[in-house]
């Protein structure tokens, strides 16, 4: 069964690694961001890697070593000592997002468990809650102000930290998967 993984590449080797993997018949995805660059005499549309030094591969266990033996590949992105598996839905979300938007920016948001955050956009805009879990690029946030406890998975880009490390009591949990909504 094939699974998606992220691999580290040498700096500025993302496109080249993707080409080399394709030549080896290894399914890969290098998300490219459409950006306009201004030169002194003209503007040019360019496609740059969205994630610097990362390429995604969808492989079986048998292809694992072949990926590492590709020029420009440094290692797999790991989580708790094992290569981190990426859900198909997350890869599709990136693909669809890049089809709809250009000049996308990535921002890293330092959030920890028990931080209080405010949601900046989407269905729960302006609601505050406590971070229960950090899941890569999203958070599980406890939202008590709706009259009952709700646990929402929210992209980090949609929250801002209000206060850090305060303890909260969890009464009831209703799992709600909040999808990425950007305006």
C-alpha positions as CSV (number, residue, x, y, z in Angstrom):
1,X,0.0,0.0,0.0
2,X,1.4,3.4,-1.0
3,X,1.7,6.2,1.5
4,X,2.8,9.8,1.2
5,X,6.0,11.0,3.0
6,X,8.0,14.2,2.9
7,X,11.6,14.2,2.1
8,X,14.3,16.8,2.8
9,X,16.4,17.9,-0.2
10,X,19.5,20.0,-0.7
11,X,18.7,23.7,-0.9
12,X,17.2,24.7,-4.2
13,X,17.1,21.1,-5.4
14,X,13.3,20.5,-5.1
15,X,12.5,20.5,-8.8
16,X,15.6,18.5,-9.7
17,X,14.8,15.9,-7.1
18,X,11.2,15.7,-8.4
19,X,12.5,15.1,-11.9
20,X,15.0,12.4,-10.8
21,X,12.2,10.6,-8.8
22,X,9.9,10.7,-11.8
23,X,12.7,9.1,-14.0
24,X,12.8,6.3,-11.4
25,X,9.0,5.9,-11.7
26,X,8.5,7.1,-8.1
27,X,5.3,9.1,-7.6
28,X,6.1,12.5,-6.2
29,X,4.7,15.9,-5.7
30,X,6.7,19.2,-5.5
31,X,4.1,21.9,-4.9
32,X,4.9,24.9,-7.1
33,X,3.7,28.4,-6.2
34,X,2.9,30.8,-9.1
35,X,4.6,34.1,-8.4
36,X,5.2,37.2,-10.4
37,X,8.9,38.5,-10.3
38,X,9.8,42.0,-11.4
39,X,12.9,42.6,-13.4
40,X,14.0,46.1,-14.4
41,X,12.5,45.7,-17.9
42,X,9.7,43.2,-17.4
43,X,7.5,41.1,-15.1
44,X,7.8,37.3,-15.3
45,X,5.6,34.6,-13.9
46,X,7.6,31.9,-12.2
47,X,6.9,28.6,-10.5
48,X,8.8,28.3,-7.2
49,X,8.6,25.4,-4.7
50,X,6.1,26.3,-2.0
51,X,8.0,24.3,0.6
52,X,11.7,25.0,0.5
53,X,13.8,21.8,0.7
54,X,10.8,19.5,0.7
55,X,9.4,17.1,-1.9
56,X,6.5,14.6,-1.2
57,X,6.7,11.0,-2.3
58,X,4.0,8.4,-2.5
59,X,5.7,5.0,-2.1
60,X,5.5,1.4,-1.0
61,X,7.9,0.0,1.6
62,X,9.9,-1.5,-1.3
63,X,10.6,2.0,-2.8
64,X,11.8,3.5,0.6
65,X,15.5,3.0,0.0
66,X,15.4,4.0,-3.7
67,X,14.1,7.4,-2.7
68,X,17.1,7.9,-0.2
69,X,19.5,6.8,-3.0
70,X,18.3,9.7,-5.3
71,X,20.8,12.5,-5.8
72,X,19.8,15.6,-3.8
73,X,17.7,13.7,-1.2
74,X,19.0,14.1,2.4
75,X,16.4,12.2,4.5
76,X,12.8,11.6,5.3
77,X,10.9,14.0,7.5
78,X,10.5,12.2,10.8
79,X,8.0,12.3,13.6
80,X,9.0,10.5,16.9
81,X,11.8,8.7,15.2
82,X,9.8,7.3,12.2
83,X,9.2,8.8,8.8
84,X,6.0,10.9,9.1
85,X,3.1,9.6,7.0
86,X,1.0,12.3,5.3
87,X,-2.6,11.7,4.7
88,X,-3.8,11.7,1.1
89,X,-6.4,14.4,2.0
90,X,-3.6,16.8,3.1
91,X,-1.8,16.4,-0.2
92,X,-5.0,17.0,-2.1
93,X,-5.7,20.1,0.1
94,X,-2.3,21.6,-1.0
95,X,-3.0,20.7,-4.6
96,X,-6.4,22.3,-4.6
97,X,-5.2,25.3,-2.7
98,X,-2.5,26.0,-5.2
99,X,-4.9,25.6,-8.1
100,X,-7.1,28.3,-6.6
101,X,-4.5,30.8,-5.2
102,X,-1.2,32.2,-6.5
103,X,1.6,34.0,-4.6
104,X,0.9,31.8,-1.5
105,X,2.9,32.6,1.6
106,X,3.8,30.1,4.4
107,X,4.0,31.4,7.9
108,X,5.2,29.4,10.9
109,X,3.1,29.9,14.0
110,X,4.7,28.8,17.3
111,X,1.8,27.4,19.3
112,X,2.0,25.0,22.2
113,X,-0.5,22.8,24.1
114,X,-2.5,24.9,26.7
115,X,-1.9,28.2,24.8
116,X,-5.0,30.3,24.4
117,X,-5.7,31.2,20.8
118,X,-8.2,33.4,18.9
119,X,-9.5,32.1,15.6
120,X,-8.9,34.8,12.9
121,X,-11.2,33.6,10.1
122,X,-13.9,31.0,9.2
123,X,-16.9,29.7,10.9
124,X,-15.5,30.3,14.5
125,X,-14.0,33.7,13.8
126,X,-13.1,35.6,16.9
127,X,-13.8,32.6,19.2
128,X,-11.1,31.9,21.8
129,X,-10.1,28.5,22.9
130,X,-7.3,26.4,24.4
131,X,-4.8,24.4,22.3
132,X,-5.3,20.7,23.2
133,X,-2.9,19.2,20.6
134,X,-0.6,20.4,17.9
135,X,-0.9,18.3,14.7
136,X,1.7,19.4,12.2
137,X,0.1,22.4,10.5
138,X,-3.2,22.3,12.5
139,X,-4.3,22.4,16.1
140,X,-7.0,20.8,18.1
141,X,-8.6,23.7,20.0
142,X,-11.1,23.5,22.9
143,X,-13.9,26.0,22.3
144,X,-15.9,26.4,25.5
145,X,-17.8,29.6,24.7
146,X,-20.6,27.9,22.7
147,X,-22.4,26.5,25.8
148,X,-20.7,23.1,25.5
149,X,-17.2,21.9,24.8
150,X,-16.1,21.5,21.3
151,X,-12.8,20.3,20.0
152,X,-11.9,21.7,16.6
153,X,-9.0,20.9,14.3
154,X,-7.9,24.3,12.9
155,X,-5.0,25.3,10.6
156,X,-2.3,27.2,12.5
157,X,-2.6,30.0,10.0
158,X,-6.1,30.7,11.2
159,X,-5.3,31.4,14.8
160,X,-3.4,34.0,16.8
161,X,-1.9,33.4,20.3
162,X,-3.8,35.3,23.0
163,X,-2.0,33.9,26.1
164,X,0.4,31.0,26.7
165,X,0.4,28.0,29.0
166,X,-2.8,28.5,31.0
167,X,-4.6,25.3,32.2
168,X,-8.2,24.6,31.4
169,X,-10.6,21.9,32.4
170,X,-12.2,19.8,29.6
171,X,-15.9,18.9,30.3
172,X,-17.3,17.3,27.2
173,X,-15.6,16.7,23.8
174,X,-17.3,16.9,20.5
175,X,-14.9,16.2,17.7
176,X,-15.3,18.6,14.8
177,X,-12.9,18.8,11.8
178,X,-12.7,22.4,10.7
179,X,-11.5,22.7,7.1
180,X,-9.2,25.4,5.8
181,X,-11.1,28.5,5.0
182,X,-9.2,31.5,3.7
183,X,-10.6,34.7,2.3
